[in-house]
Amino acid sequence: MNCILIDPFDSINLWPLSSTKPVAALRIGILSIEEKWKNLLSCKTSHLSNSVLNRIYSTIIDDDNFLISGNKLPDSMLGNAILSLKKNTALYSADQEFIAVRLNYSDTLNLLDHYRNGNFSDWLKSKTITTINTQLISIQHPWQIFQLNGSEIQNDFEILTKGRKSFAVSSDNQLLGDNLFLEDGAIIRCSILNSTTGPIYIGRDAEVMEGSIIRGPFALCENSSTKLGTKIYGPTTIGPNSKVGGELNNVIIQANSNKAHDGFLGNSVIGEWCNIGADSNNSNLKNTYSEVKLWSYKEQKFISTGTIFCGLIMGDHSKCGINTMFNTGTVVGVGANVFGAGFPRQFIPDFSWGGASGFTTFKFNEFVETAKAVMSRRNIDLSEPQISILEEIFKGSEKYRTWEK
């Protein structure tokens, strides 16, 4: 079964998280959206994205293709509805939101052309339409990722552990509840884990170091670790190859990022290849208890999140120095380096260098050298297509770096 995950035209709503990758590649719960579809439909997947992202995330077409909206969170009812689609038939929600379509090779090529021209929705109206009356969950804004993380950890936990037995937990730990699952190679020593409030999933070769206190729902993905004495409130997800320490509350780290020292991080989403310096903190609640506003790349202004809890949204390859302070509802773009005393502005553009006392531009060639050094520590190369995508982001974000004028 061949599934193509279509990046929504309004994926800009999820920038900076989705400026470097398709929406379906984002992690929420234990798995990325793409991995959820793979598990549910037992399919192979590829992406249909804009021309820039397609340099890495290519589209694979077969004779029979299921094209699915990449920001939809799957469930069994939705999966069954997609599997039941006949060729040349599209699936919509009851309120006419596109979900999926099944097409042959030539029609898929036609859809790709219409997608790149920005009008594939009109083209789909020529197909047979069927609807499903179900509660459809779409990821449309960054704050939804931490808001929905608890239910998605629960869903993914059930999928990943069904019919399987957890590896043994060392007897020197204190366990509350029995909703805990360890993959092969996972290590937990001298820690307190409370799974009565939600499941706790410890991935392959992950380590919970001594003195950690964890309250579910929580996922520590493959080859990640909590440092000594880490305090974690769920729902929190630490993606693969990451390290965390200090205090975290309702945080999602996508992958390959570190917050390895003391300091607080709450109601936040951190991208890949990021680093949070020692004793850095973010505010996740305003003193006035009023709704938090967050920078919107689409609206070109701060918009209401509809919640009083919202912390830090940080794009890929961004970092902050020691003792950095982030105000409630701060957005840090891609490739930024934030440091210095005081609270920096609440929208920090891509490739910014500085803090509350002012910014300069992180020169692109210097950024690339830093990114290569960071990634090489995990034996991963920064590829030329990745560099070209980051360079497009650098050029496109120039208008936000007003100090360059």
ABEGO torsion letter per residue (X at the ends): XBBBBBBBAAAAAAOAAAAABBAAABBBEABBAAAAAAAAAGBBBBBBBBAAAAAABBBBBBABBBBBBAABBBBAAAAAAAAABBBGBBBBBAAGBBABBBBBAAAAAAAAAAAAAGAAAAAAAABBBBBBBBBBBBBABAAAAAAAAAAAAAAAAAAAABGBBBBBBBAABBBBEABBBBBBGBBBBGBBBBAAAEBBBBBBGBBBBBGBBBBOBBBBBBGBBBBBGBBBBOBBBBBBGBBBBEBBBGBBBAEGBBBABBEBBBGBBBBBGBBBBBGBBBBABBAAGBBBBBBBAAAGBBBBAGBABBBBBBBBGBBBBBGBBBBBGBBBBBGBBBBEBEBBBABBBBGBBEBAAEBBBBBAAAAAAAAAAAAAAAGBBBBAAAAAAAAAAAAAAAAABAAAX
